[in-house]
Amino acid sequence: MASVGQSVRASIGSDESLKRRIVRFVSGASTEITPADCQLLPQLADLLPSQTAIYVAHVPTATLNHVVKTALAVQRAGFMATPHIVARRITYPHTLREGLMELRAGGVEQILLVAGDTVRAAGEFENTLDILKSGILEQSGIKRIGVAGHPEGQKAVGPSLLWDALKAKQAFSERTGIALHIVTQFGLHANAVPEWEHLLIQHGIRLPIHVGIAGPTSLSKLIRFAMLCGIGASLRTVIRNLSAGGGIADLATSPDQHVMRLMQSSEATQVVAPHFFAFGGSLETATWINRVRSGKFEIDTTSGKFKVED
């Protein structure tokens, strides 16, 4: 029988191994800014290593030109700029061509291609597949494309269409040689990504996964963005449990909970990195990433959390 001392040493060793895995995982993290956050780039450069992928969100108040200009500033700051290209906000094909040409001239090689949630498309692109079929991306010289994944479903699109779209995007990558990866929508269900990954395998989707995780955010703001994004069942679970003042085992409302669950699951996975949504708190999110990368946190395996040092 193992002594108490042996059990304690084993527990410490296990925690240290888990901590190393967390540091390694978060060291490959990407995050995001909006065009309004451009002035934060010097501070972000103090917090994040060079070549960190920083996505530039195409928020409703911005134009494609704003996104392009911000992405070029991100690239000049030494990061890997990854502008959002929102299909339903593109007015004309030549607008997209010109934007991509400007991005490539500035050294930008990666984009995130999403459909967008506007009710009516601004031009002829109704979804991402329309852009992929247009040939514009092959002609642009873009080398890497992120596409959306929805572990908790998408309120406006049925599951069969989501799977068909991912298969078509994977086929595009195989045909063109342009590397694709999936960036998942954030969620509140800690087991959603591992469960969804099993479905990816069943559908023959082999694309690498960058797991979307909400950065350090208040619960009220998290719920508001969850409602806007329509992330589904886990949001209803949160609302039901708020009045009871408790939680359930598979619910996660902080980034450490999601990271812990991912690191405690099988290492044989398509998950390669986390992507932290900032929700207007770009500096707070970057600071959190910086502290975790530096190992400035303590693990509590009992609660399934870790606490980042102030």
Short mmCIF file of the C-alpha atoms (twelve columns), coordinates in Angstrom:
data_MODEL
# 
_entry.id   MODEL 
# 
loop_
_atom_site.group_PDB 
_atom_site.id 
_atom_site.type_symbol 
_atom_site.label_atom_id 
_atom_site.label_alt_id 
_atom_site.label_comp_id 
_atom_site.label_asym_id 
_atom_site.label_seq_id 
_atom_site.Cartn_x 
_atom_site.Cartn_y 
_atom_site.Cartn_z 
_atom_site.pdbx_PDB_model_num 
ATOM 1   C CA . MET A 1   0.000   0.000  0.000   1 
ATOM 2   C CA . ALA A 2   1.336   3.439  -0.892  1 
ATOM 3   C CA . SER A 3   2.221   5.690  2.021   1 
ATOM 4   C CA . VAL A 4   0.580   9.083  2.518   1 
ATOM 5   C CA . GLY A 5   3.883   10.691 1.533   1 
ATOM 6   C CA . GLN A 6   4.000   8.706  -1.716  1 
ATOM 7   C CA . SER A 7   0.423   9.706  -2.534  1 
ATOM 8   C CA . VAL A 8   1.177   13.379 -1.935  1 
ATOM 9   C CA . ARG A 9   4.299   13.209 -4.110  1 
ATOM 10  C CA . ALA A 10  2.326   11.487 -6.885  1 
ATOM 11  C CA . SER A 11  -0.351  14.195 -6.690  1 
ATOM 12  C CA . ILE A 12  2.264   16.967 -6.842  1 
ATOM 13  C CA . GLY A 13  3.958   15.283 -9.799  1 
ATOM 14  C CA . SER A 14  0.631   14.948 -11.573 1 
ATOM 15  C CA . ASP A 15  -0.161  18.633 -10.993 1 
ATOM 16  C CA . GLU A 16  3.257   19.653 -12.262 1 
ATOM 17  C CA . SER A 17  2.785   17.589 -15.422 1 
ATOM 18  C CA . LEU A 18  -0.659  19.122 -15.967 1 
ATOM 19  C CA . LYS A 19  0.772   22.593 -15.395 1 
ATOM 20  C CA . ARG A 20  3.458   22.013 -18.044 1 
ATOM 21  C CA . ARG A 21  0.790   20.876 -20.501 1 
ATOM 22  C CA . ILE A 22  -1.300  23.975 -19.791 1 
ATOM 23  C CA . VAL A 23  1.691   26.292 -20.284 1 
ATOM 24  C CA . ARG A 24  2.622   24.569 -23.540 1 
ATOM 25  C CA . PHE A 25  -0.960  24.707 -24.832 1 
ATOM 26  C CA . VAL A 26  -1.605  28.360 -23.966 1 
ATOM 27  C CA . SER A 27  1.803   29.346 -25.384 1 
ATOM 28  C CA . GLY A 28  0.330   28.652 -28.823 1 
ATOM 29  C CA . ALA A 29  -2.750  30.784 -28.220 1 
ATOM 30  C CA . SER A 30  -4.243  33.337 -30.575 1 
ATOM 31  C CA . THR A 31  -6.550  36.176 -29.618 1 
ATOM 32  C CA . GLU A 32  -8.411  39.068 -31.237 1 
ATOM 33  C CA . ILE A 33  -8.847  42.818 -31.442 1 
ATOM 34  C CA . THR A 34  -11.273 45.132 -33.226 1 
ATOM 35  C CA . PRO A 35  -10.296 48.087 -35.431 1 
ATOM 36  C CA . ALA A 36  -11.019 50.351 -32.451 1 
ATOM 37  C CA . ASP A 37  -8.260  48.559 -30.491 1 
ATOM 38  C CA . CYS A 38  -5.463  49.450 -32.906 1 
ATOM 39  C CA . GLN A 39  -3.895  51.871 -30.409 1 
ATOM 40  C CA . LEU A 40  -3.374  48.943 -28.000 1 
ATOM 41  C CA . LEU A 41  -0.810  47.223 -30.226 1 
ATOM 42  C CA . PRO A 42  2.282   48.546 -28.361 1 
ATOM 43  C CA . GLN A 43  0.875   47.212 -25.075 1 
ATOM 44  C CA . LEU A 44  -0.074  43.907 -26.676 1 
ATOM 45  C CA . ALA A 45  3.477   43.614 -28.007 1 
ATOM 46  C CA . ASP A 46  4.718   43.801 -24.396 1 
ATOM 47  C CA . LEU A 47  2.406   40.958 -23.366 1 
ATOM 48  C CA . LEU A 48  2.411   38.538 -26.298 1 
ATOM 49  C CA . PRO A 49  5.313   36.994 -28.228 1 
ATOM 50  C CA . SER A 50  6.022   38.024 -31.797 1 
ATOM 51  C CA . GLN A 51  4.156   36.046 -34.445 1 
ATOM 52  C CA . THR A 52  1.208   35.457 -32.117 1 
ATOM 53  C CA . ALA A 53  -1.864  35.222 -34.338 1 
ATOM 54  C CA . ILE A 54  -4.070  38.233 -33.650 1 
ATOM 55  C CA . TYR A 55  -7.426  38.114 -35.384 1 
ATOM 56  C CA . VAL A 56  -9.061  41.365 -36.458 1 
ATOM 57  C CA . ALA A 57  -12.805 41.152 -35.920 1 
ATOM 58  C CA . HIS A 58  -15.094 42.720 -38.516 1 
ATOM 59  C CA . VAL A 59  -17.549 44.242 -36.072 1 
ATOM 60  C CA . PRO A 60  -20.792 45.828 -37.361 1 
ATOM 61  C CA . THR A 61  -19.422 49.360 -36.951 1 
ATOM 62  C CA . ALA A 62  -16.375 48.673 -39.157 1 
ATOM 63  C CA . THR A 63  -15.903 48.422 -42.906 1 
ATOM 64  C CA . LEU A 64  -13.727 45.922 -44.730 1 
ATOM 65  C CA . ASN A 65  -11.243 48.750 -45.293 1 
ATOM 66  C CA . HIS A 66  -11.049 49.337 -41.519 1 
ATOM 67  C CA . VAL A 67  -10.339 45.632 -41.018 1 
ATOM 68  C CA . VAL A 68  -7.650  45.623 -43.721 1 
ATOM 69  C CA . LYS A 69  -5.901  48.715 -42.335 1 
ATOM 70  C CA . THR A 70  -5.972  47.302 -38.799 1 
ATOM 71  C CA . ALA A 71  -4.628  43.944 -39.986 1 
ATOM 72  C CA . LEU A 72  -1.731  45.688 -41.719 1 
ATOM 73  C CA . ALA A 73  -0.936  47.530 -38.473 1 
ATOM 74  C CA . VAL A 74  -1.066  44.215 -36.582 1 
ATOM 75  C CA . GLN A 75  1.344   42.675 -39.103 1 
ATOM 76  C CA . ARG A 76  3.729   45.625 -38.829 1 
ATOM 77  C CA . ALA A 77  3.698   45.230 -35.032 1 
ATOM 78  C CA . GLY A 78  5.258   41.780 -35.485 1 
ATOM 79  C CA . PHE A 79  2.165   39.639 -35.052 1 
ATOM 80  C CA . MET A 80  0.510   37.213 -37.466 1 
ATOM 81  C CA . ALA A 81  -2.445  39.310 -38.572 1 
ATOM 82  C CA . THR A 82  -5.581  37.291 -39.254 1 
ATOM 83  C CA . PRO A 83  -8.394  39.548 -40.500 1 
ATOM 84  C CA . HIS A 84  -11.984 38.367 -40.503 1 
ATOM 85  C CA . ILE A 85  -13.442 38.117 -43.991 1 
ATOM 86  C CA . VAL A 86  -17.214 38.123 -43.524 1 
ATOM 87  C CA . ALA A 87  -18.920 36.809 -46.656 1 
ATOM 88  C CA . ARG A 88  -22.269 38.523 -46.172 1 
ATOM 89  C CA . ARG A 89  -20.627 41.936 -45.655 1 
ATOM 90  C CA . ILE A 90  -18.674 41.873 -48.937 1 
ATOM 91  C CA . THR A 91  -20.364 44.213 -51.405 1 
ATOM 92  C CA . TYR A 92  -18.649 43.211 -54.661 1 
ATOM 93  C CA . PRO A 93  -16.102 40.573 -55.744 1 
ATOM 94  C CA . HIS A 94  -13.648 43.278 -56.775 1 
ATOM 95  C CA . THR A 95  -13.879 44.746 -53.258 1 
ATOM 96  C CA . LEU A 96  -12.711 41.423 -51.867 1 
ATOM 97  C CA . ARG A 97  -9.970  41.091 -54.488 1 
ATOM 98  C CA . GLU A 98  -8.630  44.560 -53.725 1 
ATOM 99  C CA . GLY A 99  -8.732  43.976 -49.980 1 
ATOM 100 C CA . LEU A 100 -6.872  40.678 -50.264 1 
ATOM 101 C CA . MET A 101 -4.339  42.229 -52.636 1 
ATOM 102 C CA . GLU A 102 -3.618  44.973 -50.102 1 
ATOM 103 C CA . LEU A 103 -3.303  42.431 -47.299 1 
ATOM 104 C CA . ARG A 104 -0.861  40.262 -49.236 1 
ATOM 105 C CA . ALA A 105 1.219   43.294 -50.218 1 
ATOM 106 C CA . GLY A 106 1.568   43.996 -46.496 1 
ATOM 107 C CA . GLY A 107 2.694   40.463 -45.697 1 
ATOM 108 C CA . VAL A 108 -0.613  39.086 -44.383 1 
ATOM 109 C CA . GLU A 109 -0.949  35.383 -45.238 1 
ATOM 110 C CA . GLN A 110 -3.818  34.194 -43.024 1 
ATOM 111 C CA . ILE A 111 -7.524  35.064 -42.808 1 
ATOM 112 C CA . LEU A 112 -10.572 33.867 -40.928 1 
ATOM 113 C CA . LEU A 113 -13.434 33.254 -43.349 1 
ATOM 114 C CA . VAL A 114 -16.935 33.346 -41.852 1 
ATOM 115 C CA . ALA A 115 -20.427 33.779 -43.244 1 
ATOM 116 C CA . GLY A 116 -21.638 36.538 -40.922 1 
ATOM 117 C CA . ASP A 117 -24.965 36.940 -39.166 1 
ATOM 118 C CA . THR A 118 -26.570 39.770 -41.116 1 
ATOM 119 C CA . VAL A 119 -30.090 39.020 -42.317 1 
ATOM 120 C CA . ARG A 120 -29.391 40.120 -45.880 1 
ATOM 121 C CA . ALA A 121 -26.124 39.742 -47.765 1 
ATOM 122 C CA . ALA A 122 -24.578 43.018 -48.945 1 
ATOM 123 C CA . GLY A 123 -23.573 41.449 -52.261 1 
ATOM 124 C CA . GLU A 124 -23.499 38.118 -54.071 1 
ATOM 125 C CA . PHE A 125 -21.764 36.104 -51.343 1 
ATOM 126 C CA . GLU A 126 -24.373 34.416 -49.186 1 
ATOM 127 C CA . ASN A 127 -21.888 32.192 -47.335 1 
ATOM 128 C CA . THR A 128 -18.262 31.136 -47.172 1 
ATOM 129 C CA . LEU A 129 -18.693 28.442 -49.810 1 
ATOM 130 C CA . ASP A 130 -19.650 31.138 -52.331 1 
ATOM 131 C CA . ILE A 131 -16.288 32.798 -51.728 1 
ATOM 132 C CA . LEU A 132 -14.413 29.500 -51.918 1 
ATOM 133 C CA . LYS A 133 -16.118 28.699 -55.227 1 
ATOM 134 C CA . SER A 134 -15.305 32.122 -56.693 1 
ATOM 135 C CA . GLY A 135 -11.602 31.362 -57.139 1 
ATOM 136 C CA . ILE A 136 -10.665 34.678 -55.540 1 
ATOM 137 C CA . LEU A 137 -8.809  33.113 -52.637 1 
ATOM 138 C CA . GLU A 138 -6.579  30.927 -54.832 1 
ATOM 139 C CA . GLN A 139 -5.703  33.959 -56.919 1 
ATOM 140 C CA . SER A 140 -4.963  36.111 -53.861 1 
ATOM 141 C CA . GLY A 141 -1.973  34.171 -52.571 1 
ATOM 142 C CA . ILE A 142 -3.482  33.708 -49.101 1 
ATOM 143 C CA . LYS A 143 -1.787  30.644 -47.580 1 
ATOM 144 C CA . ARG A 144 -3.886  29.786 -44.532 1 
ATOM 145 C CA . ILE A 145 -7.607  30.062 -43.833 1 
ATOM 146 C CA . GLY A 146 -9.536  29.615 -40.617 1 
ATOM 147 C CA . VAL A 147 -13.154 28.500 -40.887 1 
ATOM 148 C CA . ALA A 148 -15.864 28.339 -38.253 1 
ATOM 149 C CA . GLY A 149 -16.797 25.302 -36.204 1 
ATOM 150 C CA . HIS A 150 -19.822 25.009 -33.921 1 
ATOM 151 C CA . PRO A 151 -19.463 22.380 -31.166 1 
ATOM 152 C CA . GLU A 152 -22.767 23.470 -29.633 1 
ATOM 153 C CA . GLY A 153 -24.592 23.951 -32.925 1 
ATOM 154 C CA . GLN A 154 -25.648 27.099 -34.734 1 
ATOM 155 C CA . LYS A 155 -29.152 28.441 -34.316 1 
ATOM 156 C CA . ALA A 156 -29.570 29.499 -37.964 1 
ATOM 157 C CA . VAL A 157 -28.126 26.378 -39.634 1 
ATOM 158 C CA . GLY A 158 -29.011 22.706 -39.178 1 
ATOM 159 C CA . PRO A 159 -26.337 20.146 -38.256 1 
ATOM 160 C CA . SER A 160 -26.384 18.329 -41.606 1 
ATOM 161 C CA . LEU A 161 -25.623 21.576 -43.448 1 
ATOM 162 C CA . LEU A 162 -22.784 22.363 -41.018 1 
ATOM 163 C CA . TRP A 163 -21.189 18.974 -41.631 1 
ATOM 164 C CA . ASP A 164 -21.607 19.273 -45.391 1 
ATOM 165 C CA . ALA A 165 -19.994 22.714 -45.305 1 
ATOM 166 C CA . LEU A 166 -16.964 21.454 -43.363 1 
ATOM 167 C CA . LYS A 167 -16.550 18.573 -45.805 1 
ATOM 168 C CA . ALA A 168 -16.672 21.006 -48.733 1 
ATOM 169 C CA . LYS A 169 -14.096 23.255 -47.074 1 
ATOM 170 C CA . GLN A 170 -11.794 20.319 -46.409 1 
ATOM 171 C CA . ALA A 171 -12.126 19.307 -50.070 1 
ATOM 172 C CA . PHE A 172 -11.229 22.883 -51.070 1 
ATOM 173 C CA . SER A 173 -8.067  22.680 -48.987 1 
ATOM 174 C CA . GLU A 174 -7.090  19.354 -50.524 1 
ATOM 175 C CA . ARG A 175 -7.738  20.642 -54.045 1 
ATOM 176 C CA . THR A 176 -5.954  23.984 -53.718 1 
ATOM 177 C CA . GLY A 177 -3.205  23.253 -51.211 1 
ATOM 178 C CA . ILE A 178 -4.331  26.194 -49.046 1 
ATOM 179 C CA . ALA A 179 -4.093  25.121 -45.395 1 
ATOM 180 C CA . LEU A 180 -7.359  25.227 -43.464 1 
ATOM 181 C CA . HIS A 181 -8.016  25.045 -39.751 1 
ATOM 182 C CA . ILE A 182 -11.214 25.229 -37.716 1 
ATOM 183 C CA . VAL A 183 -11.768 27.994 -35.167 1 
ATOM 184 C CA . THR A 184 -14.658 26.989 -32.955 1 
ATOM 185 C CA . GLN A 185 -17.284 29.263 -31.500 1 
ATOM 186 C CA . PHE A 186 -16.876 29.755 -27.755 1 
ATOM 187 C CA . GLY A 187 -19.236 27.898 -25.489 1 
ATOM 188 C CA . LEU A 188 -20.192 27.255 -21.882 1 
ATOM 189 C CA . HIS A 189 -20.168 23.464 -22.006 1 
ATOM 190 C CA . ALA A 190 -16.755 22.148 -20.943 1 
ATOM 191 C CA . ASN A 191 -17.252 18.772 -22.643 1 
ATOM 192 C CA . ALA A 192 -18.634 20.161 -25.904 1 
ATOM 193 C CA . VAL A 193 -15.373 20.188 -27.853 1 
ATOM 194 C CA . PRO A 194 -14.230 16.637 -26.963 1 
ATOM 195 C CA . GLU A 195 -17.701 15.315 -27.785 1 
ATOM 196 C CA . TRP A 196 -17.839 17.295 -31.058 1 
ATOM 197 C CA . GLU A 197 -14.388 16.033 -32.024 1 
ATOM 198 C CA . HIS A 198 -15.704 12.476 -31.987 1 
ATOM 199 C CA . LEU A 199 -18.354 13.581 -34.492 1 
ATOM 200 C CA . LEU A 200 -15.670 15.231 -36.644 1 
ATOM 201 C CA . ILE A 201 -13.870 11.907 -36.851 1 
ATOM 202 C CA . GLN A 202 -17.097 10.101 -37.741 1 
ATOM 203 C CA . HIS A 203 -17.664 12.582 -40.594 1 
ATOM 204 C CA . GLY A 204 -14.114 12.245 -41.868 1 
ATOM 205 C CA . ILE A 205 -13.113 15.822 -40.984 1 
ATOM 206 C CA . ARG A 206 -9.371  15.901 -40.288 1 
ATOM 207 C CA . LEU A 207 -8.788  19.663 -40.083 1 
ATOM 208 C CA . PRO A 208 -6.825  20.951 -37.059 1 
ATOM 209 C CA . ILE A 209 -8.919  22.625 -34.379 1 
ATOM 210 C CA . HIS A 210 -8.230  25.949 -32.689 1 
ATOM 211 C CA . VAL A 211 -10.624 25.906 -29.749 1 
ATOM 212 C CA . GLY A 212 -12.533 29.139 -29.224 1 
ATOM 213 C CA . ILE A 213 -12.606 30.080 -25.529 1 
ATOM 214 C CA . ALA A 214 -13.994 33.224 -23.947 1 
ATOM 215 C CA . GLY A 215 -11.234 35.196 -22.238 1 
ATOM 216 C CA . PRO A 216 -11.638 36.455 -18.670 1 
ATOM 217 C CA . THR A 217 -15.098 37.993 -18.829 1 
ATOM 218 C CA . SER A 218 -17.892 38.704 -16.386 1 
ATOM 219 C CA . LEU A 219 -20.728 36.192 -16.415 1 
ATOM 220 C CA . SER A 220 -23.235 38.868 -17.465 1 
ATOM 221 C CA . LYS A 221 -21.131 39.830 -20.485 1 
ATOM 222 C CA . LEU A 222 -20.559 36.160 -21.316 1 
ATOM 223 C CA . ILE A 223 -24.292 35.500 -21.329 1 
ATOM 224 C CA . ARG A 224 -24.918 38.579 -23.480 1 
ATOM 225 C CA . PHE A 225 -22.420 37.457 -26.113 1 
ATOM 226 C CA . ALA A 226 -23.713 33.894 -25.912 1 
ATOM 227 C CA . MET A 227 -27.186 35.165 -26.723 1 
ATOM 228 C CA . LEU A 228 -25.859 37.180 -29.668 1 
ATOM 229 C CA . CYS A 229 -23.952 34.170 -30.987 1 
ATOM 230 C CA . GLY A 230 -26.772 31.706 -30.345 1 
ATOM 231 C CA . ILE A 231 -24.533 29.071 -28.838 1 
ATOM 232 C CA . GLY A 232 -27.468 26.958 -27.764 1 
ATOM 233 C CA . ALA A 233 -28.104 24.450 -25.022 1 
ATOM 234 C CA . SER A 234 -25.386 25.413 -22.563 1 
ATOM 235 C CA . LEU A 235 -26.710 28.987 -22.383 1 
ATOM 236 C CA . ARG A 236 -30.123 27.692 -21.333 1 
ATOM 237 C CA . THR A 237 -28.382 25.530 -18.721 1 
ATOM 238 C CA . VAL A 238 -26.583 28.567 -17.298 1 
ATOM 239 C CA . ILE A 239 -29.796 30.574 -17.052 1 
ATOM 240 C CA . ARG A 240 -31.621 27.684 -15.351 1 
ATOM 241 C CA . ASN A 241 -28.855 27.279 -12.783 1 
ATOM 242 C CA . LEU A 242 -28.329 30.957 -11.997 1 
ATOM 243 C CA . SER A 243 -31.382 31.125 -9.749  1 
ATOM 244 C CA . ALA A 244 -30.200 28.035 -7.885  1 
ATOM 245 C CA . GLY A 245 -26.817 29.641 -7.253  1 
ATOM 246 C CA . GLY A 246 -24.986 26.520 -8.328  1 
ATOM 247 C CA . GLY A 247 -23.509 24.815 -11.328 1 
ATOM 248 C CA . ILE A 248 -23.106 21.470 -12.984 1 
ATOM 249 C CA . ALA A 249 -20.009 19.444 -13.715 1 
ATOM 250 C CA . ASP A 250 -19.849 20.067 -17.443 1 
ATOM 251 C CA . LEU A 251 -20.478 23.830 -17.238 1 
ATOM 252 C CA . ALA A 252 -17.534 26.207 -17.651 1 
ATOM 253 C CA . THR A 253 -17.760 29.985 -17.401 1 
ATOM 254 C CA . SER A 254 -14.053 30.853 -17.143 1 
ATOM 255 C CA . PRO A 255 -11.131 30.194 -19.527 1 
ATOM 256 C CA . ASP A 256 -9.174  28.122 -17.003 1 
ATOM 257 C CA . GLN A 257 -12.049 25.627 -16.735 1 
ATOM 258 C CA . HIS A 258 -12.057 25.053 -20.494 1 
ATOM 259 C CA . VAL A 259 -8.281  24.738 -20.667 1 
ATOM 260 C CA . MET A 260 -8.225  22.315 -17.738 1 
ATOM 261 C CA . ARG A 261 -10.865 20.088 -19.306 1 
ATOM 262 C CA . LEU A 262 -9.039  20.013 -22.635 1 
ATOM 263 C CA . MET A 263 -5.712  19.203 -20.987 1 
ATOM 264 C CA . GLN A 264 -7.249  16.428 -18.914 1 
ATOM 265 C CA . SER A 265 -8.730  14.722 -21.987 1 
ATOM 266 C CA . SER A 266 -6.898  12.420 -24.391 1 
ATOM 267 C CA . GLU A 267 -3.704  13.723 -25.967 1 
ATOM 268 C CA . ALA A 268 -4.699  12.045 -29.250 1 
ATOM 269 C CA . THR A 269 -6.684  14.976 -30.555 1 
ATOM 270 C CA . GLN A 270 -7.072  17.355 -33.472 1 
ATOM 271 C CA . VAL A 271 -7.027  20.278 -31.050 1 
ATOM 272 C CA . VAL A 272 -3.765  22.162 -31.628 1 
ATOM 273 C CA . ALA A 273 -4.233  25.541 -29.905 1 
ATOM 274 C CA . PRO A 274 -6.704  27.795 -28.095 1 
ATOM 275 C CA . HIS A 275 -8.168  30.965 -29.563 1 
ATOM 276 C CA . PHE A 276 -9.289  33.440 -26.903 1 
ATOM 277 C CA . PHE A 277 -12.220 35.734 -27.695 1 
ATOM 278 C CA . ALA A 278 -11.642 39.058 -25.979 1 
ATOM 279 C CA . PHE A 279 -15.160 40.608 -26.070 1 
ATOM 280 C CA . GLY A 280 -13.734 44.110 -25.831 1 
ATOM 281 C CA . GLY A 281 -11.157 43.176 -23.191 1 
ATOM 282 C CA . SER A 282 -8.112  42.709 -25.417 1 
ATOM 283 C CA . LEU A 283 -5.563  43.801 -22.805 1 
ATOM 284 C CA . GLU A 284 -7.193  41.750 -20.045 1 
ATOM 285 C CA . THR A 285 -7.181  38.668 -22.264 1 
ATOM 286 C CA . ALA A 286 -3.563  39.216 -23.350 1 
ATOM 287 C CA . THR A 287 -2.518  39.705 -19.721 1 
ATOM 288 C CA . TRP A 288 -4.205  36.433 -18.761 1 
ATOM 289 C CA . ILE A 289 -2.432  34.592 -21.617 1 
ATOM 290 C CA . ASN A 290 0.889   36.166 -20.583 1 
ATOM 291 C CA . ARG A 291 0.570   35.008 -16.980 1 
ATOM 292 C CA . VAL A 292 -0.447  31.478 -17.921 1 
ATOM 293 C CA . ARG A 293 2.399   31.225 -20.461 1 
ATOM 294 C CA . SER A 294 4.752   32.314 -17.664 1 
ATOM 295 C CA . GLY A 295 3.429   29.635 -15.298 1 
ATOM 296 C CA . LYS A 296 2.000   32.206 -12.900 1 
ATOM 297 C CA . PHE A 297 -0.999  30.174 -11.803 1 
ATOM 298 C CA . GLU A 298 -1.934  27.524 -9.254  1 
ATOM 299 C CA . ILE A 299 -3.965  24.434 -10.077 1 
ATOM 300 C CA . ASP A 300 -6.897  23.173 -8.055  1 
ATOM 301 C CA . THR A 301 -7.687  19.789 -9.595  1 
ATOM 302 C CA . THR A 302 -10.561 19.226 -7.172  1 
ATOM 303 C CA . SER A 303 -12.534 22.156 -8.610  1 
ATOM 304 C CA . GLY A 304 -11.250 21.710 -12.174 1 
ATOM 305 C CA . LYS A 305 -9.855  25.239 -12.182 1 
ATOM 306 C CA . PHE A 306 -6.623  27.139 -11.878 1 
ATOM 307 C CA . LYS A 307 -6.110  30.583 -10.388 1 
ATOM 308 C CA . VAL A 308 -3.954  33.096 -12.253 1 
ATOM 309 C CA . GLU A 309 -1.789  35.355 -10.110 1 
ATOM 310 C CA . ASP A 310 -2.801  39.021 -9.912  1 
# 
